[in-house]
């Protein structure tokens, strides 16, 4: 299956470590320009914070990755944030973690753990989706074959986009690219060749991932 994982809606998470506040904000980002626009928004919102550390992964095959420690010791902020994005298998995602210093030094290990935990908390409060490539397909059947087709679609977990009822029934479904052949075969066998199936267009379909990826 040709798919990738991203976020459809950003989220915010916060942790406190030895009185330092770490506020993570997660955003979908199609390009670097969009990511940096979000960064400027965060800097204005938390103008009195000491650090705004960030990382992004954008695109696929290969992905573009960048990160910044924004004044924290090298490798203690941007890289942990980036590793969280990588670990979740996400792309087109920008995360910025704002730190309000609490007066106690955390050390390099403490900073890595804090920025990692904050980024993970931000993703936990975001909507993670799978973007799946496939086809919008129209299935035309008479009413005799409708029940069988609905059963097959339900068994295979095929998303029904719309249904139109006239003298016949037109069912519009999304089919992942690697399931098209098997679905056609099963429906044609189930209706004794009476159904008509045609691809309307290629498209990407979004499916929300419960509890994150």
QUIFENMO-V434704 format. One record per pair of residues at least 12 apart in sequence whose ideal C-beta (glycine too) atoms are under 7 Angstrom apart, sorted by the first residue. I is the first residue (numbers start at 1). GAP is how many residues later the second one is. D is the distance in Angstrom with one decimal. If there is no record, write none. Layout:
I:GAP:D / I:GAP:D
This chain:
1:131:6.4 / 1:175:5.1 / 1:177:5.1 / 2:131:4.0 / 2:175:5.6 / 3:127:5.3 / 3:128:6.1 / 3:129:4.3 / 3:130:6.6 / 4:56:5.8 / 4:87:5.6 / 4:127:5.4 / 5:84:5.2 / 5:85:5.3 / 5:123:6.3 / 5:125:5.6 / 5:204:7.0 / 5:208:4.9 / 6:22:6.2 / 6:84:5.8 / 6:85:5.8 / 6:86:4.6 / 6:87:6.0 / 6:123:6.2 / 6:125:6.2 / 7:19:6.0 / 7:21:5.2 / 7:83:6.9 / 7:86:5.7 / 7:119:4.6 / 7:120:6.0 / 7:121:5.7 / 7:122:6.9 / 8:20:6.6 / 8:119:4.8 / 8:121:4.7 / 8:198:6.4 / 9:117:6.6 / 9:118:4.4 / 10:15:6.5 / 10:16:4.8 / 10:17:4.3 / 10:18:6.5 / 10:116:5.9 / 11:15:5.1 / 11:111:5.8 / 11:114:3.5 / 11:115:3.4 / 12:12:6.6 / 12:13:5.2 / 12:110:6.1 / 12:113:6.0 / 13:105:6.3 / 13:108:2.9 / 13:109:4.0 / 13:111:6.1 / 13:112:5.0 / 14:107:6.8 / 15:99:6.6 / 15:102:5.2 / 15:103:5.1 / 15:106:5.8 / 17:89:6.2 / 17:93:6.6 / 17:97:4.5 / 18:84:5.7 / 18:86:4.2 / 18:88:6.1 / 19:83:2.8 / 19:84:6.0 / 19:85:6.2 / 20:79:6.0 / 20:80:6.5 / 20:81:5.6 / 20:82:3.8 / 20:86:6.7 / 21:78:6.9 / 21:79:4.2 / 22:75:5.6 / 22:77:5.5 / 22:92:5.3 / 22:93:6.7 / 22:96:3.8 / 23:23:7.0 / 23:74:6.8 / 23:75:4.5 / 24:71:6.1 / 24:73:4.7 / 24:94:4.2 / 24:95:5.3 / 24:97:5.9 / 24:98:3.2 / 25:17:5.8 / 25:71:5.4 / 25:97:6.3 / 26:67:6.7 / 26:69:5.1 / 26:96:4.3 / 26:97:5.8 / 26:100:4.6 / 27:67:4.8 / 28:64:5.8 / 28:65:6.6 / 29:27:5.9 / 29:29:6.0 / 29:63:5.9 / 29:64:6.5 / 29:65:4.0 / 30:62:6.0 / 31:27:6.3 / 32:26:6.7 / 35:21:4.8 / 35:59:4.0 / 38:56:5.7 / 38:58:7.0 / 39:13:6.8 / 39:15:6.0 / 39:57:5.7 / 42:54:5.0 / 42:56:6.3 / 46:52:4.6 / 49:49:4.7 / 49:50:6.3 / 49:51:5.3 / 50:49:6.0 / 50:50:6.9 / 50:51:4.9 / 51:19:4.9 / 51:20:5.4 / 51:21:5.7 / 51:26:7.0 / 51:47:7.0 / 51:48:4.3 / 52:18:5.3 / 52:44:5.7 / 52:46:5.2 / 53:15:6.1 / 53:16:5.7 / 53:17:4.7 / 53:19:6.0 / 53:24:3.6 / 53:25:5.5 / 53:28:6.5 / 53:44:5.1 / 53:62:6.4 / 54:13:6.8 / 54:14:5.4 / 54:24:6.6 / 54:27:6.6 / 54:40:6.8 / 54:41:6.4 / 54:42:4.1 / 55:12:3.8 / 55:23:5.2 / 55:26:4.0 / 55:27:3.8 / 55:30:6.2 / 55:40:5.9 / 56:37:6.5 / 56:38:4.2 / 57:28:4.9 / 57:29:6.8 / 57:33:6.4 / 57:34:5.0 / 57:36:5.8 / 58:33:6.6 / 58:34:5.7 / 59:32:6.6 / 60:31:5.7 / 63:28:5.5 / 65:17:6.3 / 67:12:6.0 / 67:14:6.5 / 67:15:4.7 / 72:39:6.0 / 73:35:5.6 / 73:38:6.7 / 76:32:5.2 / 76:35:3.9 / 76:36:5.3 / 76:39:6.8 / 77:20:6.9 / 77:34:6.4 / 77:38:4.7 / 80:32:5.0 / 80:35:4.3 / 80:36:4.3 / 80:39:6.9 / 81:14:5.3 / 81:16:6.0 / 81:34:5.7 / 81:38:4.5 / 84:32:5.9 / 84:35:4.0 / 84:36:5.4 / 84:39:6.8 / 88:35:6.0 / 88:124:6.9 / 88:125:5.5 / 89:124:5.8 / 95:24:5.3 / 95:27:5.9 / 97:18:5.6 / 97:21:4.8 / 97:22:6.1 / 123:89:6.3 / 124:88:6.4 / 127:81:6.3 / 128:81:4.6 / 128:84:4.7 / 128:85:5.2 / 129:77:4.8 / 129:78:6.3 / 129:79:5.4 / 129:80:6.2 / 130:77:4.7 / 130:79:5.8 / 131:73:5.2 / 131:75:5.8 / 132:44:5.4 / 132:72:6.8 / 132:73:5.0 / 132:75:6.2 / 133:44:5.5 / 133:71:5.7 / 134:40:5.9 / 134:41:5.1 / 134:42:4.2 / 134:43:4.7 / 134:69:7.0 / 134:71:6.2 / 135:40:5.2 / 135:42:6.8 / 135:45:6.0 / 135:64:4.7 / 135:67:5.9 / 136:25:6.7 / 136:36:6.4 / 136:38:6.0 / 136:64:4.5 / 136:65:5.0 / 136:67:5.3 / 137:36:5.4 / 137:38:5.2 / 137:60:6.2 / 137:61:6.9 / 137:62:5.5 / 137:63:6.4 / 138:32:5.7 / 138:34:5.5 / 138:60:5.4 / 138:62:5.4 / 139:32:4.5 / 139:34:6.5 / 139:48:6.7 / 139:56:5.8 / 139:58:5.2 / 140:28:5.7 / 140:30:5.3 / 140:55:6.7 / 140:56:4.3 / 141:27:6.6 / 141:28:5.4 / 141:50:6.3 / 141:53:6.8 / 141:54:4.6 / 142:26:5.7 / 142:52:6.7 / 143:26:6.5 / 145:46:4.0 / 145:49:5.5 / 145:50:5.7 / 146:23:5.3 / 148:42:4.6 / 148:43:6.0 / 149:22:6.6 / 149:38:5.9 / 149:41:6.9 / 149:42:6.7 / 149:46:6.4 / 152:34:5.5 / 152:35:5.8 / 152:38:5.7 / 153:20:6.4 / 156:27:6.5 / 158:15:5.1 / 158:17:6.2 / 158:25:6.7 / 159:14:6.4 / 159:15:4.5 / 159:46:6.6 / 160:13:5.4 / 161:12:6.2 / 161:13:5.9 / 174:31:4.5 / 184:13:5.6
